Amino acid sequence: MKRLILVFPFIIFFILFSNLLFGGEGMWLPHLLKSLNEKDMQAMGMKMKAEDIYSVNKGSLKDAIVHFGGGCTGEIISDKGLILTNHHCGYGYIQSHSTVEKNLMKEGFWSKGNDTELPCMGLSVTFIVRIEDVTSDMLQGITDDMKDNQRRLLYDQNQNELLKKISKESYQDVMIRGFYHGNQFYAFVTETYKDVRLVGTPPESIGKFGADTDNWIWPRHTGDFSLFRVYASENNLPAEYSKSNKPFKPRHFLPISMSGVAQGDFTMVFGFPGRTNEYLTEEGVRQITEVQNPVRIEIRDKVLKIMDKYMRASEKIKIQYSSSYAGIANSWKKWIGESQGVKFTNGLERKEKWDMEFQKRVDQNLAWEKYRKLIPELKKNYIQLEPLALAKDYYAEAYQRNTQLYNCYIRMKRLADAYEGRGEAVYLQRRTEMSEQAAQMFGNMDMRIEKEIIAATTEIVRKGISTELWMPYLKDRLNEVNSDYIAFAEKLFSSSQFTSPEAIVKLNLLPYADWKLAVQSDPVWKFYEELNYFINYGIQAQATVLEENISDLRRIHMAALLEVFPERRFYPDANSTLRVSYGKVEGFKPRDGIQYQAQTYLDGVMEKYVPGDYEFDVHPKLIKLYSEKDYGRYAENGKMPLAFIGSNHTTGGNSGSPAIDAHGNLIGLNFDRVWEGTMSDVNYDVSICRNIMVDARYILFIVDKFAGAGHIINEMKLVYPKKTSKKNKTPMLIKAS
């Protein structure tokens, strides 16, 4: 009876929190799948082995996955280096090739062959060659009592020594990343290819259908994809752009399934998720969702309304601000959903239960006495940090993240730093380049919009920040204009030499001494220099101690979690390294009375169609294909599948990740999460956390039937994995027509 009483609480605990262990949660390191996840994945329906996903001895799925542009994911889908990724991941490069006269964003683009593919200067893709555990090397000389800043110094020293020892080819690189908040380290041997070219993109009426209104929303009807190609040298190695380069030959590429998806099908997402914070305490999550998010949301809401007003009135401004608007709106809407999702799922209460269970266990075990004050100490430091973190967000959102004025300052700051740090020759070279590129630098901004943004956000800052954290310089400037925010912005812009290409060119003709004097007396320079000084010495000086305390405590807390909960499998937080998440195709119930299905169809595009609206307009050819039900071989029961959702754990950086079926074939393209589940970065809940994927058949339909680019389809390997041969049980292949 005593034994039963002791075991019973653990059983209850396991049942209460089992949804945190299975059912979609987790971003797992691919080289550890065999020991941690293979059996679980196969029990959910996977037909592969872990070695089919990650291997250093043979071609595997990892060899088809690329870090696209450093912020997204892409995958190789042909033996000629064809890359599939999201439309929004390639958007900046599509925009760079667009003009009012030839607007690729509006019209789309499909290359006729290799010689018509468009170079994308500055775009690169990175492959992971292998992953190695280097924890013992990185922790050499580090003791438990060392603070975070002391550890960082030793980390750097150990890393420098380690990089000399890791075996790699001359064309390969090595990056080392920390996991579990600095309790474990892995080295990633990589290959980066810098010759990447645009192959095809649908018009934004398809690739961005629904735009910001539908962003983070299910049901979704966006064909969010684009096609690129990676090129290599004659010997298939990384090379800078050259017309003599050849299409890259991959070790592996993903076949594309024509079988479609069904409720309950196994799904796997393979990519480079950016940042998550899954192991925050209740107080850490509360500060994000109830303190910081509301400030970020309020300021961005105002900025977006200003941009939208001008974008709807001018096609030129729409082109200028499309990329900027999308980036600002993406986080704005995500933060709204994140805060609401935590509230809807009682996320803070769930975190509190974890904290209480942790505290209960450490209180009952003398061996864990050193962990007993962790939760209270974390809470104390978070509460002390709160007003400082709030002020930093107000200033950053108002004056750095959402206005082009900051970029105007940064350009001049870098030029000034070039003289001080690199000498006059480098300064003169960069000054000449700036003058030559001045018109281009200002191509994506309109000063009427920027002035209105500064005026509106300054009013929000003035009313939101406590008086003791109010920036003195800004207060003085507002007093000069009797707190007239429009007058403040007008004065800042009209008297600055940083805010027009003509003024930049004229300024850069001055001798250095005169140039320096003019720059340092410029109102924009003064404003940002004062802002940076105040943030660094007035706010950050106080915040640093608290932030380092929290960092130290979180590292110890993470180590304690691993020790105190031995029955739980812990995956490391995302940090832009290669990860696998797995789940299944399934709908969800976001709130009372609503049940979402897992699949959408082209019918939904026509239901949302608003002629002439830049978010919901539909291309005439797509209307014709729909009205004639001309879907070719890509239809399902007379309907054209468009998107589906699954319980895969994803975040930013997973954009463009392949959705892979049980056999290792591409079934879709990950591009978003449902709004109700965006809190998965801090509080995954399988009941509402869903990722959104474009159905592979819709991608093929657009390329083939809409674009008439059958030659691109011909590169691909199309398969019917659900129609297997009775003799060999292997997926049937079909020839691309």
N, C-alpha and C positions, 0 to 999 in steps of 0.2 A: 504493500500500500504506500509506503514512504517513497519507494522508487517511482511509482506511478504519479504521485503528487509532484515530484521533482520534474518529471518529464512533461507533464501536462501543460505547464506554462509555455514551454518551448514549442509544443505542438500548436497552441493557440497563436503564438507569435508568428510561427511559420505560415499559418493559414492567413493571418491578417496581412502579411507583407509578401506573400508569394507572388502577387502580381508585379512586384518590383524585381523579381528574379527571372521571370519567364514572360512569354507572350508578347515579345517585341522589344522590350527594353534592352539597351546595351549597344555600345559601339566598340567592337572587339578587334583586337590586333590580329591580323590574318595569320601570322606565324604561330599563334598560340591556339588556333581553332581545334587542332587535333586533340589537345589535352583538355580544353575547356568546353568546347561547343559542338564537336562533331556529332556525338550521339544525340544531343538535343535537337540539332538541325535535322538529322535524319529521321528522328521521331516526328518532326513536324512535316516531313514529306520530301526532304532533299534526297536526291538520288546520287549525288556526288560524294567524293571523299574530300577531306580537308586538303590533301595534297593537290587535288584538282584546282583548288582555289589559290593556294600559295605553295610554290615550290621554287627552289633555287637550282634544281637538277634538270627540270624540263619546263617547257612552256606551260603556263597556268593562267588562270583568270587575271591574276595581278599584273601580268605582262600586257594586258589590254587596257589597263586603267591608267589615266594620266592626270596629273595635277595641272589643270588648264589655267594658264595666266596667273597662277599663284593664288587664286581665290575661288576657283570652281573646280569641277571634275569633268573629265571627258573620257570617252572610250573609243578604242579602235574597232571599227566594224567592217574592215576589209583587209585583204592582204596587200593593199596598196596604200596603207597609212591613212585611210579615211577616218576622220574623227567626228563623232556625234557628241554634241553638248547642247546646252540650252540656248535659246534665242537671246535671253537676257545676259548670258555669260559672254556672248560674242557681240553684244549690242554696241559697245564702244567702238569696236573695229568696223562694224557695219555702218555706224554713224560717221566714222572717219572717211569712208568712201562715198558718203552721201552729200549731195548739194541740192539746192532748190530745183535746179534743172534736171538732175539725175538722182532722185531720192530713193536709194536702195531700201531704206527703212519702210517707205510707203509702197514701193513697187515690188520689192523682193529682188533676189539675184540668184541665177543658176548658171554656173560655168558650163561651157560646151565641151571642155576638155582641160587637160593640165595647163596648157598655154594661156588659158583665159582665167585661171584662178587668181585671186587678188592677194598680193603680199600683205601681211599684217606686221609691220615693223614694231618690234618691242614685245610681241606675243611669243611665249614659249610654252612648251609642255614638258613635264618631268615624269619619268618612269622610276619606280622603285625596283632596284635590282635585288637587294636582300636586306634583311633586318637582323641586327645582332644585339644581344644583351650586353651592355657595358656598365652595368650598375656598380660592380666592385671597383672598376677603374675610376668612375666618376665620384665615388664616395671616399676615395683614398684620402686619409688624413682628416676626414670630417668626423666630428664628435657630436653626441646628442645635445650637448649644452650650447652649441654654436647657434648664434642668431642668423637670420636670413641674409643680412648684408655680409656677414663673415663667410657664410656658405658660398655666396655668389662668387667671391674672390677665388676660393678654392675650386669651385666648379670650372671657372675660366681656365685656371692653371691646369687642372686635370684634363680638360677638354683639349687644350693645345697639345699636350703630350700624347693624348689618345689619338688625335687626328694623324699624328706621324706614324702610328703603328698599324692602323687599319688598312688592310690590303684593298687596293682598288686600281683600276686602269687610269691612264693619264687623262682620258676624256670623261671620267666619272668624278663625282663629288660625294662628300659625306656630310650629313647633318646629324646632330645629336640632340635629342629631345628628352625632357624630363616627364615622368608619368607619376600618377598618384601623389601629386604635389611635392615632387622632388624625392620620393622614396624609391624610385626606380628609373633607370635610364636605358634608352635604346639608340643605337646608331643606324642610320638609313643610308645605304649606298645608292646613289641616284645617277641617272643620265638625263640631261636636259637638252632638248632640241629647240633651236631658235629660228628655224625656217618653217613658219606655219602660214598657210594661205586659206583664204575664204573660198569655199566651194559652192555653198548654196545657203540661202536663207529665205523663208517665206516672207511675204509682206507682213507688216506689223498687225494688219487686220486679222491675221491668223496667229503669228508668233507672239503677239501681245494682246490678243482678243480679250476684252474685259479690263485690260490695263490695270489701273490702280483700284478701281471699284471692286473687281473680282479678286485682287491680290489677297492671298491667304484664305480664300473663300472656297467652300465646296457647296454645291456642285460646280465644277470647273469645266471650261470649254476652250482652253488655250492650247494652241499647237506650239508650245514653247520649245522649239528646237532650231538648231542651225548646224551646218556641216563645214568642217575645215579639213585640211590635209597637212600632215607633217612630212617634211622633206629632209633628206639626209645626204651625206656625201656619197661618192661612188662606192665606198666600202660600208655603207649603211650606218655611219657614225655621225654624231652631232656635228653640225656645221652652221656657220652664219649663212644668211640668205645669199643665194647665188642662183642664177638662171641654169647653171649646170647641175644643180642638185637633183636627186631622183626621189620619187615617192618612197617613203620609209617602208621597209619590210619587217613587220612585227613578229615576235616569237609566238604570239597568240592574238587572235581577234575574235570578237563575239559573233556567233551565228545569230540570226534574228528569227524568232518564233512567229509562225503564222497561225498558231493554234489558239491564241488569245488567252484570256484569264477567266477564272470563275471564282465565286465566293469560296474561301477556304484554301485556295492555292498557295503553296509555299512561295515566298518572295525573299530575295536578298538584294540589298543595296550595298554597293562597293564604291567607296570614294574617300574624299578628304574633308570630313566635317571640321568646321572651324573652331568654335569655342563652346563648351558647356560647363556648368557648375552644378553637377548633380548631387554633391555631398555637402552642400551648405546646410548649416543649422537653420532652425526656424527663424531666428533673428536675421540671418543673412538673406533669406528669401523675402522676409517682410520688408527689409530696407529697399530691395530692388523693386518689388511690386507695388508698395504703398507709399514710397517716398521719392525714389529717383524716377521711375517710369512716368508718373504724372507730370513732372516738369518737362521731360523730354517730349512727351506727347503734346502738351500745350504749345510749346514753341514751334514744333514741326507742323502742327495743325495750322498755325498762323502762316508759316512760310509757304506751305503747300497751297493754301487758298490764294495767296498773292501770285504765285507762279501760275496756277491754273487759270486765273483771270486773264492773264496776258497770253498764255498758250492757246486758249480757245479763240482769241481774237486775231492771232497772227500765225501763219504757217512757218514763217522764218523763226519766230521765237519758239514755236513748238519743237523745231529741229534743234535749236540751240539748247533748250532746257530739258529735252526728253530724258536724257541719261541722268542728269542731276536730279530731276524730279522723281524718277523711278527709284533712285538710291535713297533719297530722303524718305519717300513714302513707304518703302519696304520696311525700314526699321520702325517708323511711326506706327504702322498698322500692326506689326508684330508685337510691339510693347503693349498696345491696347489689348490684344488677344491674350498675351502672356499674363497680364494682371487679372483679367477676367477669368482665364482658365484656372489659375491658382485658387481664386475665390470659389468658382463653380465646383471644383473637385475637392474642396476643403483641404487644399494643399498645405496651408500653414498648420492645420491641425494634424495632418499626417506627418509633417516634419517634426512637430512637437512630440508625437508618439515615438518617433525614432530617437529623438533626444532623450526622452524619458526612459526608454528601454536601455539606451546606452548608459545613462546615469545609473540606472538600477543595477546593471551588470557590474559596472566598475565599483560601485559602492559595496557590492557583496563579495568582491574578490580582492584580497590584500595585494596580490601580484599586480593589480591595476590601480593601485593607490595614486600613482603619478598622473593618472588621467582624470581624477575626480573633479578638478577645477576647470577642465577644458571648456565645457559648455557655458558656465557662468562667466568665465574670462572672455570668451568670444562675444557674448552678449554685451558685456560692459564696454569693450572696445568698439563694437559696432555702434552703440548708442552715442559714444563720445565722437565718433567719426561722422555721424549723420549730418549735422549742419554744414560741415566742411565739404562733404561729398555733394550735398545739395547745391552749395554755392558753385563748386567746380562745374557741375552739370549746367547750371544756368548760364555761366559765362561761355562754356564750350559750345553749347547749343546755339546761343545767340550770336556769337562773334567768330567762331572757328569752323564748326562742322557744316553750317547751312548757308554760308554766304561766300560769294566769290571775292569779296573785299579782302578776306584773309589771304587768299592766294595772291592777290596783288602785293600785299606786304611780304609774303614769303619769298616771292621772286627777288625783290630788292634785298631782302635779308641775306639770301644765299649769295647774291652778287657781292654784297659788302663782305661777307665771310670769306669769299674767294680771294679778295685782295689781302685780307688780314692773314689768312691761313695758307694760301698757295702762291701769293706774289702777284706783281703787277701784270706779268705776261698772261697768266691764266685769267685774271680779272678782265683784261682788255679783250681776250678771245671770247669770253662768256658775255661780255657787254655787247660786243658786235653781234653775237648770235641772238641775244635778246632783242636788239633793235631790228634785226632782219626778220624775226619771228613775231614781232609785236602784234601785227594785225591778226595773225593766227591765234595768239594767246588770248585775245579778247573776242575771238569768234563765237565762243559759247556763253557769252554774258551780255546782258543789257543793263546799263546803269540805272535806268528808271526802276527796274525790278529790284536791283540790289539796294538802292536807297530806301525803297519802301520796306524791304525786309529789315534793314538796320533800324529804321524808325519804329516798326512794329515790335520787334524783339526787344529793343531797349526799354520800351514801356513795360513789357512783361518782366524783364529783369529788375527794373526799378521797384516794381510792386511786390516782387517775390522774395528778394534776398533781404535777410535781416540787416539792420543798420551797421552792426559791428563788422560785417563782411562786405560792406559796400565799397566799391573801388573809388578812392578819393578823386582821381583824375577825371573819371567819368562824371562824378557828382559835380565837380567844378565846371565841366563843359556844359552840363545841363542847366546849371544855375545861370550861365551866361545867356542862355536863350529862354529863360523862365520855364524850364521843363517842357518846351515845345519839341517833341520828338522828331517831327518832320523837319523843323529848322535845324536841329542838331545833325541829322543825317545829311541835309542839303549842304551845310557848312563843311562837314567832313569830306564829302565827295567833291564839291565844286572847287575847293582850294587845294586838292591833292594832285600831285603829278604822277600818281601811280594808276590812275583810273581810266586812261585812254591810250591807245597805241601812239597817237601823235605826241602826247606829252612824254611818253617813255622814250621815244626816239630823240626828242629835243633834249631831255634830261641827260641822256647818255652821250651827248656830244661834248659835255663839259669836261674840263680837266678833272683829275681825281679829287683834288682838294675841294674844288667848287662843287663837284658831284656829291661828295660826302656831306658837305654843309647843307646842300639842298635836300638831300635824302633825310638827314637827321632833323631837319626843321619841318618836314612834311607832316601834316596833321594825321595821316593814316599811320605813318611810321611811329609818331609819338604815341598815338592811341594804343597800338599793339605792343609797343615796347613797355608802356606803363601797365597794360593788361598782363603781359607775361611776367613782369616783375612782381605785380601784386599776387598773381596766382602762385608763383614760385616761392615768394618770401612772406606773403601775407596769409596764404591758405595752405599751400603744400608743405611749408615748413612745419606746420602743426599737424597736418594729416599724415606725413611720412612715418612718424613714430607709431601712430595707430595702425596704419596700413601694414607696416612691417610686423607689428605685434600680431595682427590678424593672419598674415602670411605664415608666420612661425606656428601659430596655434592651429591653423588649418592643416599644415604639414603633419603636425603631431596627431591631430584629430584623425586624419586619413590613415596614418599608421595604426592608430588605436582601433579604428573601424575594422581594418583587416584582421586585427588580432582578436577583438572582442566578439566579432560575428563570423566565426570560422565556417558556419553552415552556409554563408552567402557567397555567391560569386560576384566579385567586384570588377567592373570594367573601368578603365581609366577615363577621365574626362577627355573630351575632344580637344586636340591641339594642332589641327591642320595636318595630321599624319594619317596614313592609309588605314582605314577601318572597314569592318564588315558589320552590318546590322541585318537581322533577319526577322521575319514575321509572316504575315499572310494577307491575302486580299480579303478585306472585310469592311463593311459599312459600320456606322456607329450611331448612337443616339445622343445628340448634343444637348438636348434639353427636353423637358416634358412635352409630349405630343408630337415630337419630330423624330423621324427615323431616316437616316441617309443611306441610300443604296451605294454599292461600291463602284458602279460603272456609269459613265455618261456617254452620250452619243452626239452625232452631228446635229440631230434634231434640236438639241439645246441651244446651239449657235443660232439657229433660225428663230427660236423662241425669244432670244435676247436681242435680236437684230434691230438696230435703230439707224435708219438711213442717214448718212452724213455725220453721225456721232463718232468722234475719233476713238472712243473706247469700244463701241459696239457696232460699227459699220461692218458690212460683209462684202467681200470681193464678188463682183458679178459672176466670175467663172465658178466660184464655189457655190453660189446660189444655183447656177445652171446644173452643176454636177449633182447637187442635192435634189433639185426638182425632177431630174431624170433618173435619180437613184443609180447614177453611173459610178459605182464604187469599185468596179473590177473585182479582183479576187480578195479584196481586203475587207469585204462586208461580213457581217455575222447576222444570219437570219433576216437579211434584207435591210439591216441598219448598219451605219458606219460607226464603230466604236471610237471614242475619242480620248477619254482619260479614265483612270481608276485610282482607288486609294488602298493603302495597306497599313499595317501596324508596325512598319519599320521605323526605327528610332533614327531620325535625321536632324540636321541643323544647317545653318549657313555653311557653305563650302561643299555640301552635298548636292548643290545645284549642278545638274548635268551628269549626276551619277547614274549608272545603268541600273535598272530594275531587272534582276536575273531570275530565271525560273529554276525549278528543281534540277534541271539537266545542265545548267550553265549557259542557257541561251538568253538573249536580250528580249524581254517582253514589254519594256517600257523605259521611259526616261524621267527620272526624278526631277521635279522642279519647284516644289513648294510643300508647305504643310497646311493643314486645316487651321483656321483661325482659333478655334476653340482649344486646340492642342499645342499652340506655340509656346506654352509654358514648359514644354518638354526639355528645354535647356536647363531648367532648374528643378523640375518636378514632373518626371515622366509618369503618365497614368494611361494604362492600356485601354481604358474605357473610352477615351476621346482623342488620344494622340494618334494622328494619321498623317502619312506622307502622301503627296499627290504626284501622280506620274502620267505623262502622255503615253497613250497606248502605242506600241510599236507599229501596229497596223495603220494607225492614223498618220504617222510619220511617213510610212511607205506610200500611202494613198496620196498625200500632198505632193511628195516628190514625183510620183509616177503620173497620176491622173490630173492633178492640178498644174504642176510645173512642166509636165512632159519631159522630165529628165530621166527617162528610162535607162540611159547609159550609166547613171549613178547607181540605180538599183542593180544593174548587171554586175557591179563589183561585189555585191553582198552575197552572203550565203544564207538562203532562206530555208527554214526547216519546219516540219510539223511534228513536234515532240509528242503530241498526244495521239498521233497516228503511227504506231510503231509496227515494225515488221514482226510477224509471228515467229520467224526463224531466229533472227539475231537481236530482237528487242531494241534496235537502235533507231533514233529518230529518222524519219523519211526526209530526204532532201527534195527540194523542188528547184527547177531552174528559173532564174530571174528572166523575165521577158522584156 
